[in-house]
Amino acid sequence: MGNVARIKLGYYPLPHAEGLRLRKLLVFEEGASAADPCAGTGAALHQLTEGADVDKHGVELDAGRAAQSAAMGSRRFMAISSRPSGRLRAFRFSI
């Protein structure tokens, strides 16, 4: 992984136009769940489930982006953030 990728923690957001195309292909049953293992800010998960009655779940390495995703309506979220000491701290929160 290059230096820029390390700084971004491998964050590559889904292009908005791709999200629109994918959303047109998805049909969710009532009460379904959607999971994004690389949730980032939650924009893709939100876009892909827009208008659907789903429980949103996500995982994100960066604590700041994890908080953004939770603010967008991810009901259950797991984030793992690295601390300056090099130790990893995992935390989970629900909305």
N, CA, C and O atoms as a Tinker XYZ file with bonds, in Angstrom:
   380  protein
     1  N      0.861000   -1.171000    0.000000    73     2
     2  CA     0.000000    0.000000    0.000000    64     1     3
     3  C      0.906000    1.232000    0.000000    63     2     4     5
     4  O      1.829000    1.324000    0.809000    81     3
     5  N      0.645000    2.177000   -0.904000    73     3     6
     6  CA     1.432000    3.396000   -0.993000    64     5     7
     7  C      1.130000    4.365000    0.138000    63     6     8     9
     8  O      0.185000    4.172000    0.903000    81     7
     9  N      1.949000    5.414000    0.234000    73     7    10
    10  CA     1.768000    6.395000    1.312000    64     9    11
    11  C      0.414000    7.080000    1.273000    63    10    12    13
    12  O     -0.219000    7.263000    2.313000    81    11
    13  N     -0.042000    7.463000    0.074000    73    11    14
    14  CA    -1.346000    8.138000   -0.026000    64    13    15
    15  C     -2.456000    7.202000    0.429000    63    14    16    17
    16  O     -3.362000    7.622000    1.150000    81    15
    17  N     -2.395000    5.939000    0.018000    73    15    18
    18  CA    -3.409000    4.964000    0.425000    64    17    19
    19  C     -3.379000    4.749000    1.938000    63    18    20    21
    20  O     -4.427000    4.588000    2.563000    81    19
    21  N     -2.186000    4.746000    2.524000    73    19    22
    22  CA    -2.095000    4.588000    3.984000    64    21    23
    23  C     -2.762000    5.760000    4.689000    63    22    24    25
    24  O     -3.476000    5.573000    5.674000    81    23
    25  N     -2.531000    6.953000    4.192000    73    23    26
    26  CA    -3.137000    8.142000    4.799000    64    25    27
    27  C     -4.658000    8.058000    4.713000    63    26    28    29
    28  O     -5.356000    8.396000    5.668000    81    27
    29  N     -5.166000    7.611000    3.576000    73    27    30
    30  CA    -6.611000    7.499000    3.380000    64    29    31
    31  C     -7.175000    6.230000    3.998000    63    30    32    33
    32  O     -8.392000    6.042000    4.007000    81    31
    33  N     -6.314000    5.348000    4.519000    73    31    34
    34  CA    -6.719000    4.044000    5.052000    64    33    35
    35  C     -7.492000    3.246000    4.014000    63    34    36    37
    36  O     -8.462000    2.565000    4.346000    81    35
    37  N     -7.065000    3.329000    2.755000    73    35    38
    38  CA    -7.714000    2.576000    1.698000    64    37    39
    39  C     -9.107000    3.073000    1.367000    63    38    40    41
    40  O     -9.933000    2.297000    0.887000    81    39
    41  N     -9.391000    4.337000    1.607000    73    39    42
    42  CA   -10.728000    4.903000    1.386000    64    41    43
    43  C    -10.895000    5.322000   -0.072000    63    42    44    45
    44  O    -10.228000    6.243000   -0.542000    81    43
    45  N    -11.782000    4.642000   -0.775000    73    43    46
    46  CA   -12.097000    4.943000   -2.166000    64    45    47
    47  C    -13.618000    4.961000   -2.304000    63    46    48    49
    48  O    -14.225000    3.912000   -2.518000    81    47
    49  N    -14.237000    6.122000   -2.188000    73    47    50
    50  CA   -15.705000    6.185000   -2.203000    64    49    51
    51  C    -16.304000    5.761000   -3.554000    63    50    52    53
    52  O    -15.705000    5.953000   -4.612000    81    51
    53  N    -17.489000    5.188000   -3.474000    73    51    54
    54  CA   -18.237000    4.800000   -4.665000    64    53    55
    55  C    -18.658000    6.060000   -5.412000    63    54    56    57
    56  O    -19.261000    6.955000   -4.820000    81    55
    57  N    -18.350000    6.141000   -6.706000    73    55    58
    58  CA   -18.812000    7.310000   -7.468000    64    57    59
    59  C    -20.337000    7.416000   -7.440000    63    58    60    61
    60  O    -21.037000    6.411000   -7.556000    81    59
    61  N    -20.839000    8.627000   -7.288000    73    59    62
    62  CA   -22.281000    8.855000   -7.155000    64    61    63
    63  C    -23.059000    8.251000   -8.326000    63    62    64    65
    64  O    -24.102000    7.632000   -8.117000    81    63
    65  N    -22.568000    8.421000   -9.546000    73    63    66
    66  CA   -23.268000    7.889000  -10.727000    64    65    67
    67  C    -23.381000    6.366000  -10.672000    63    66    68    69
    68  O    -24.398000    5.800000  -11.073000    81    67
    69  N    -22.327000    5.699000  -10.169000    73    67    70
    70  CA   -22.382000    4.235000  -10.026000    64    69    71
    71  C    -23.415000    3.833000   -8.985000    63    70    72    73
    72  O    -24.132000    2.848000   -9.165000    81    71
    73  N    -23.491000    4.591000   -7.900000    73    71    74
    74  CA   -24.486000    4.325000   -6.870000    64    73    75
    75  C    -25.903000    4.421000   -7.411000    63    74    76    77
    76  O    -26.760000    3.605000   -7.073000    81    75
    77  N    -26.150000    5.425000   -8.255000    73    75    78
    78  CA   -27.476000    5.580000   -8.865000    64    77    79
    79  C    -27.814000    4.380000   -9.738000    63    78    80    81
    80  O    -28.936000    3.874000   -9.701000    81    79
    81  N    -26.834000    3.923000  -10.528000    73    79    82
    82  CA   -27.077000    2.764000  -11.397000    64    81    83
    83  C    -27.339000    1.507000  -10.575000    63    82    84    85
    84  O    -28.244000    0.732000  -10.886000    81    83
    85  N    -26.549000    1.309000   -9.532000    73    83    86
    86  CA   -26.730000    0.130000   -8.691000    64    85    87
    87  C    -28.069000    0.155000   -7.963000    63    86    88    89
    88  O    -28.728000   -0.879000   -7.849000    81    87
    89  N    -28.476000    1.313000   -7.471000    73    87    90
    90  CA   -29.743000    1.412000   -6.727000    64    89    91
    91  C    -30.918000    0.985000   -7.584000    63    90    92    93
    92  O    -31.860000    0.373000   -7.081000    81    91
    93  N    -30.877000    1.300000   -8.876000    73    91    94
    94  CA   -31.966000    0.915000   -9.784000    64    93    95
    95  C    -32.084000   -0.593000   -9.916000    63    94    96    97
    96  O    -33.149000   -1.096000  -10.273000    81    95
    97  N    -31.015000   -1.324000   -9.636000    73    95    98
    98  CA   -31.011000   -2.778000   -9.770000    64    97    99
    99  C    -31.413000   -3.508000   -8.490000    63    98   100   101
   100  O    -31.712000   -4.702000   -8.518000    81    99
   101  N    -31.419000   -2.790000   -7.374000    73    99   102
   102  CA   -31.665000   -3.431000   -6.081000    64   101   103
   103  C    -33.133000   -3.363000   -5.668000    63   102   104   105
   104  O    -33.788000   -2.331000   -5.815000    81   103
   105  N    -33.633000   -4.479000   -5.150000    73   103   106
   106  CA   -34.974000   -4.559000   -4.583000    64   105   107
   107  C    -34.825000   -5.164000   -3.194000    63   106   108   109
   108  O    -34.259000   -6.246000   -3.042000    81   107
   109  N    -35.328000   -4.471000   -2.183000    73   107   110
   110  CA   -35.222000   -4.944000   -0.805000    64   109   111
   111  C    -36.588000   -5.386000   -0.299000    63   110   112   113
   112  O    -37.594000   -4.717000   -0.533000    81   111
   113  N    -36.614000   -6.523000    0.398000    73   111   114
   114  CA   -37.832000   -6.941000    1.069000    64   113   115
   115  C    -37.992000   -6.088000    2.322000    63   114   116   117
   116  O    -37.009000   -5.590000    2.869000    81   115
   117  N    -39.217000   -5.922000    2.770000    73   115   118
   118  CA   -39.474000   -5.148000    3.982000    64   117   119
   119  C    -38.718000   -5.750000    5.159000    63   118   120   121
   120  O    -38.758000   -6.961000    5.377000    81   119
   121  N    -38.034000   -4.907000    5.912000    73   119   122
   122  CA   -37.298000   -5.354000    7.084000    64   121   123
   123  C    -35.960000   -6.010000    6.779000    63   122   124   125
   124  O    -35.361000   -6.629000    7.658000    81   123
   125  N    -35.485000   -5.882000    5.547000    73   123   126
   126  CA   -34.202000   -6.480000    5.165000    64   125   127
   127  C    -33.043000   -5.766000    5.853000    63   126   128   129
   128  O    -33.216000   -4.697000    6.437000    81   127
   129  N    -31.888000   -6.359000    5.778000    73   127   130
   130  CA   -30.669000   -5.749000    6.296000    64   129   131
   131  C    -29.703000   -5.528000    5.146000    63   130   132   133
   132  O    -29.669000   -6.302000    4.189000    81   131
   133  N    -28.913000   -4.456000    5.250000    73   131   134
   134  CA   -27.872000   -4.164000    4.262000    64   133   135
   135  C    -26.582000   -3.926000    5.022000    63   134   136   137
   136  O    -26.571000   -3.207000    6.021000    81   135
   137  N    -25.497000   -4.522000    4.558000    73   135   138
   138  CA   -24.211000   -4.373000    5.225000    64   137   139
   139  C    -23.166000   -3.855000    4.246000    63   138   140   141
   140  O    -23.132000   -4.256000    3.083000    81   139
   141  N    -22.322000   -2.966000    4.732000    73   139   142
   142  CA   -21.213000   -2.442000    3.949000    64   141   143
   143  C    -19.942000   -2.657000    4.750000    63   142   144   145
   144  O    -19.721000   -1.970000    5.747000    81   143
   145  N    -19.088000   -3.611000    4.331000    73   143   146
   146  CA   -17.879000   -3.902000    5.092000    64   145   147
   147  C    -16.794000   -2.831000    4.979000    63   146   148   149
   148  O    -15.817000   -2.859000    5.729000    81   147
   149  N    -16.953000   -1.910000    4.069000    73   147   150
   150  CA   -16.009000   -0.795000    3.876000    64   149   151
   151  C    -16.831000    0.480000    3.763000    63   150   152   153
   152  O    -16.842000    1.124000    2.714000    81   151
   153  N    -17.515000    0.846000    4.834000    73   151   154
   154  CA   -18.572000    1.855000    4.785000    64   153   155
   155  C    -18.113000    3.285000    4.526000    63   154   156   157
   156  O    -18.898000    4.090000    4.026000    81   155
   157  N    -16.891000    3.620000    4.844000    73   155   158
   158  CA   -16.457000    5.009000    4.650000    64   157   159
   159  C    -17.370000    5.969000    5.392000    63   158   160   161
   160  O    -17.639000    5.782000    6.578000    81   159
   161  N    -17.847000    6.995000    4.700000    73   159   162
   162  CA   -18.740000    7.983000    5.328000    64   161   163
   163  C    -20.181000    7.516000    5.369000    63   162   164   165
   164  O    -21.033000    8.194000    5.943000    81   163
   165  N    -20.468000    6.380000    4.776000    73   163   166
   166  CA   -21.835000    5.867000    4.738000    64   165   167
   167  C    -22.625000    6.343000    3.533000    63   166   168   169
   168  O    -23.782000    5.957000    3.364000    81   167
   169  N    -22.022000    7.178000    2.692000    73   167   170
   170  CA   -22.740000    7.733000    1.545000    64   169   171
   171  C    -23.239000    6.638000    0.607000    63   170   172   173
   172  O    -24.380000    6.693000    0.149000    81   171
   173  N    -22.404000    5.651000    0.315000    73   171   174
   174  CA   -22.815000    4.583000   -0.602000    64   173   175
   175  C    -23.927000    3.738000    0.010000    63   174   176   177
   176  O    -24.913000    3.433000   -0.660000    81   175
   177  N    -23.775000    3.359000    1.274000    73   175   178
   178  CA   -24.804000    2.563000    1.947000    64   177   179
   179  C    -26.128000    3.316000    1.969000    63   178   180   181
   180  O    -27.186000    2.735000    1.729000    81   179
   181  N    -26.064000    4.600000    2.256000    73   179   182
   182  CA   -27.265000    5.429000    2.275000    64   181   183
   183  C    -27.886000    5.512000    0.876000    63   182   184   185
   184  O    -29.099000    5.371000    0.724000    81   183
   185  N    -27.063000    5.737000   -0.130000    73   183   186
   186  CA   -27.560000    5.865000   -1.498000    64   185   187
   187  C    -28.159000    4.547000   -1.999000    63   186   188   189
   188  O    -29.201000    4.545000   -2.654000    81   187
   189  N    -27.501000    3.433000   -1.692000    73   187   190
   190  CA   -27.973000    2.142000   -2.194000    64   189   191
   191  C    -29.226000    1.642000   -1.493000    63   190   192   193
   192  O    -29.909000    0.756000   -2.007000    81   191
   193  N    -29.536000    2.192000   -0.337000    73   191   194
   194  CA   -30.725000    1.761000    0.400000    64   193   195
   195  C    -31.794000    2.854000    0.464000    63   194   196   197
   196  O    -32.808000    2.686000    1.141000    81   195
   197  N    -31.581000    3.946000   -0.219000    73   195   198
   198  CA   -32.509000    5.079000   -0.167000    64   197   199
   199  C    -33.933000    4.651000   -0.506000    63   198   200   201
   200  O    -34.180000    4.001000   -1.522000    81   199
   201  N    -34.860000    5.031000    0.364000    73   199   202
   202  CA   -36.275000    4.723000    0.148000    64   201   203
   203  C    -36.678000    3.317000    0.564000    63   202   204   205
   204  O    -37.849000    2.954000    0.449000    81   203
   205  N    -35.732000    2.523000    1.043000    73   203   206
   206  CA   -36.032000    1.138000    1.434000    64   205   207
   207  C    -36.092000    1.032000    2.954000    63   206   208   209
   208  O    -35.384000    1.746000    3.664000    81   207
   209  N    -36.943000    0.137000    3.444000    73   207   210
   210  CA   -37.071000   -0.122000    4.878000    64   209   211
   211  C    -36.056000   -1.194000    5.252000    63   210   212   213
   212  O    -36.387000   -2.379000    5.296000    81   211
   213  N    -34.808000   -0.776000    5.524000    73   211   214
   214  CA   -33.743000   -1.726000    5.831000    64   213   215
   215  C    -32.975000   -1.296000    7.073000    63   214   216   217
   216  O    -32.892000   -0.110000    7.392000    81   215
   217  N    -32.415000   -2.282000    7.765000    73   215   218
   218  CA   -31.467000   -2.023000    8.841000    64   217   219
   219  C    -30.105000   -1.910000    8.180000    63   218   220   221
   220  O    -29.693000   -2.805000    7.442000    81   219
   221  N    -29.405000   -0.816000    8.441000    73   219   222
   222  CA   -28.094000   -0.588000    7.830000    64   221   223
   223  C    -27.000000   -0.952000    8.816000    63   222   224   225
   224  O    -27.065000   -0.588000    9.990000    81   223
   225  N    -25.999000   -1.668000    8.340000    73   223   226
   226  CA   -24.865000   -2.088000    9.155000    64   225   227
   227  C    -23.592000   -1.744000    8.397000    63   226   228   229
   228  O    -23.542000   -1.869000    7.173000    81   227
   229  N    -22.567000   -1.313000    9.117000    73   227   230
   230  CA   -21.330000   -0.969000    8.435000    64   229   231
   231  C    -20.103000   -1.184000    9.282000    63   230   232   233
   232  O    -20.175000   -1.257000   10.509000    81   231
   233  N    -18.978000   -1.285000    8.611000    73   231   234
   234  CA   -17.671000   -1.378000    9.250000    64   233   235
   235  C    -16.771000   -0.345000    8.592000    63   234   236   237
   236  O    -16.751000   -0.230000    7.367000    81   235
   237  N    -16.033000    0.400000    9.387000    73   235   238
   238  CA   -15.114000    1.412000    8.857000    64   237   239
   239  C    -13.895000    1.505000    9.762000    63   238   240   241
   240  O    -14.032000    1.496000   10.985000    81   239
   241  N    -12.700000    1.595000    9.175000    73   239   242
   242  CA   -11.457000    1.682000    9.937000    64   241   243
   243  C    -11.227000    3.052000   10.549000    63   242   244   245
   244  O    -10.653000    3.156000   11.633000    81   243
   245  N    -11.662000    4.094000    9.876000    73   243   246
   246  CA   -11.422000    5.462000   10.340000    64   245   247
   247  C    -12.566000    5.911000   11.247000    63   246   248   249
   248  O    -13.729000    5.889000   10.845000    81   247
   249  N    -12.230000    6.317000   12.475000    73   247   250
   250  CA   -13.251000    6.687000   13.450000    64   249   251
   251  C    -14.084000    7.882000   12.993000    63   250   252   253
   252  O    -15.289000    7.913000   13.241000    81   251
   253  N    -13.479000    8.858000   12.339000    73   251   254
   254  CA   -14.214000   10.031000   11.857000    64   253   255
   255  C    -15.242000    9.664000   10.808000    63   254   256   257
   256  O    -16.387000   10.112000   10.862000    81   255
   257  N    -14.821000    8.831000    9.837000    73   255   258
   258  CA   -15.769000    8.401000    8.802000    64   257   259
   259  C    -16.836000    7.490000    9.399000    63   258   260   261
   260  O    -17.985000    7.522000    8.957000    81   259
   261  N    -16.480000    6.680000   10.393000    73   259   262
   262  CA   -17.467000    5.818000   11.057000    64   261   263
   263  C    -18.547000    6.664000   11.718000    63   262   264   265
   264  O    -19.729000    6.325000   11.650000    81   263
   265  N    -18.154000    7.754000   12.352000    73   263   266
   266  CA   -19.130000    8.643000   12.988000    64   265   267
   267  C    -20.023000    9.300000   11.943000    63   266   268   269
   268  O    -21.219000    9.473000   12.174000    81   267
   269  N    -19.451000    9.670000   10.792000    73   267   270
   270  CA   -20.254000   10.248000    9.711000    64   269   271
   271  C    -21.283000    9.237000    9.222000    63   270   272   273
   272  O    -22.441000    9.589000    8.996000    81   271
   273  N    -20.873000    7.997000    9.060000    73   271   274
   274  CA   -21.790000    6.967000    8.585000    64   273   275
   275  C    -22.917000    6.735000    9.586000    63   274   276   277
   276  O    -24.076000    6.587000    9.199000    81   275
   277  N    -22.581000    6.703000   10.851000    73   275   278
   278  CA   -23.606000    6.512000   11.878000    64   277   279
   279  C    -24.598000    7.668000   11.860000    63   278   280   281
   280  O    -25.796000    7.466000   12.064000    81   279
   281  N    -24.103000    8.876000   11.618000    73   279   282
   282  CA   -24.982000   10.048000   11.561000    64   281   283
   283  C    -25.927000    9.988000   10.368000    63   282   284   285
   284  O    -26.979000   10.627000   10.381000    81   283
   285  N    -25.561000    9.219000    9.326000    73   283   286
   286  CA   -26.411000    9.086000    8.143000    64   285   287
   287  C    -27.483000    8.023000    8.322000    63   286   288   289
   288  O    -28.297000    7.805000    7.425000    81   287
   289  N    -27.489000    7.358000    9.477000    73   287   290
   290  CA   -28.572000    6.420000    9.749000    64   289   291
   291  C    -28.184000    4.967000    9.835000    63   290   292   293
   292  O    -29.064000    4.108000    9.868000    81   291
   293  N    -26.892000    4.650000    9.874000    73   291   294
   294  CA   -26.516000    3.257000   10.089000    64   293   295
   295  C    -26.883000    2.898000   11.521000    63   294   296   297
   296  O    -26.380000    3.507000   12.465000    81   295
   297  N    -27.745000    1.928000   11.683000    73   295   298
   298  CA   -28.257000    1.608000   13.013000    64   297   299
   299  C    -27.227000    0.895000   13.868000    63   298   300   301
   300  O    -27.138000    1.135000   15.072000    81   299
   301  N    -26.459000    0.031000   13.257000    73   299   302
   302  CA   -25.407000   -0.661000   13.996000    64   301   303
   303  C    -24.110000   -0.428000   13.245000    63   302   304   305
   304  O    -24.058000   -0.524000   12.019000    81   303
   305  N    -23.083000   -0.126000   13.983000    73   303   306
   306  CA   -21.831000    0.227000   13.339000    64   305   307
   307  C    -20.660000   -0.246000   14.159000    63   306   308   309
   308  O    -20.670000   -0.135000   15.385000    81   307
   309  N    -19.665000   -0.765000   13.506000    73   307   310
   310  CA   -18.432000   -1.186000   14.157000    64   309   311
   311  C    -17.301000   -0.402000   13.528000    63   310   312   313
   312  O    -17.171000   -0.371000   12.304000    81   311
   313  N    -16.498000    0.220000   14.335000    73   311   314
   314  CA   -15.349000    0.965000   13.826000    64   313   315
   315  C    -14.101000    0.497000   14.545000    63   314   316   317
   316  O    -14.133000    0.170000   15.732000    81   315
   317  N    -13.021000    0.469000   13.824000    73   315   318
   318  CA   -11.739000    0.139000   14.409000    64   317   319
   319  C    -10.818000    1.296000   14.089000    63   318   320   321
   320  O    -10.559000    1.580000   12.920000    81   319
   321  N    -10.328000    1.957000   15.099000    73   319   322
   322  CA    -9.455000    3.100000   14.849000    64   321   323
   323  C     -8.065000    2.817000   15.397000    63   322   324   325
   324  O     -7.910000    2.189000   16.445000    81   323
   325  N     -7.063000    3.286000   14.678000    73   323   326
   326  CA    -5.701000    3.103000   15.171000    64   325   327
   327  C     -5.347000    4.288000   16.052000    63   326   328   329
   328  O     -5.729000    5.424000   15.768000    81   327
   329  N     -4.642000    4.024000   17.081000    73   327   330
   330  CA    -4.209000    5.065000   18.008000    64   329   331
   331  C     -2.746000    5.374000   17.705000    63   330   332   333
   332  O     -2.044000    4.541000   17.131000    81   331
   333  N     -2.282000    6.560000   18.084000    73   331   334
   334  CA    -0.878000    6.904000   17.849000    64   333   335
   335  C      0.095000    5.880000   18.415000    63   334   336   337
   336  O      1.205000    5.733000   17.904000    81   335
   337  N     -0.309000    5.172000   19.466000    73   335   338
   338  CA     0.570000    4.175000   20.089000    64   337   339
   339  C      0.745000    2.953000   19.200000    63   338   340   341
   340  O      1.591000    2.103000   19.476000    81   339
   341  N     -0.051000    2.855000   18.129000    73   339   342
   342  CA     0.013000    1.692000   17.263000    64   341   343
   343  C     -0.970000    0.609000   17.663000    63   342   344   345
   344  O     -1.149000   -0.367000   16.935000    81   343
   345  N     -1.609000    0.774000   18.817000    73   343   346
   346  CA    -2.605000   -0.194000   19.260000    64   345   347
   347  C     -3.930000    0.103000   18.583000    63   346   348   349
   348  O     -4.236000    1.255000   18.274000    81   347
   349  N     -4.706000   -0.929000   18.355000    73   347   350
   350  CA    -6.025000   -0.752000   17.763000    64   349   351
   351  C     -7.074000   -0.760000   18.850000    63   350   352   353
   352  O     -6.982000   -1.509000   19.822000    81   351
   353  N     -8.063000    0.078000   18.673000    73   351   354
   354  CA    -9.163000    0.146000   19.627000    64   353   355
   355  C    -10.452000   -0.085000   18.824000    63   354   356   357
   356  O    -10.732000    0.651000   17.878000    81   355
   357  N    -11.214000   -1.078000   19.190000    73   355   358
   358  CA   -12.480000   -1.351000   18.513000    64   357   359
   359  C    -13.609000   -0.804000   19.372000    63   358   360   361
   360  O    -13.567000   -0.894000   20.599000    81   359
   361  N    -14.606000   -0.245000   18.727000    73   359   362
   362  CA   -15.766000    0.205000   19.454000    64   361   363
   363  C    -16.992000    0.015000   18.608000    63   362   364   365
   364  O    -16.920000   -0.045000   17.380000    81   363
   365  N    -18.117000   -0.079000   19.274000    73   363   366
   366  CA   -19.385000   -0.309000   18.592000    64   365   367
   367  C    -20.407000    0.629000   19.190000    63   366   368   369
   368  O    -20.417000    0.877000   20.396000    81   367
   369  N    -21.259000    1.143000   18.339000    73   367   370
   370  CA   -22.326000    1.985000   18.845000    64   369   371
   371  C    -23.567000    1.795000   18.000000    63   370   372   373
   372  O    -23.474000    1.418000   16.832000    81   371
   373  N    -24.700000    2.048000   18.566000    73   371   374
   374  CA   -25.993000    1.920000   17.874000    64   373   375
   375  C    -26.735000    3.237000   17.965000    63   374   376   377
   376  O    -26.558000    4.015000   18.902000    81   375
   377  N    -27.562000    3.461000   16.976000    73   375   378
   378  CA   -28.404000    4.668000   16.955000    64   377   379
   379  C    -29.845000    4.246000   17.143000    63   378   380
   380  O    -30.739000    5.092000   17.160000    81   379
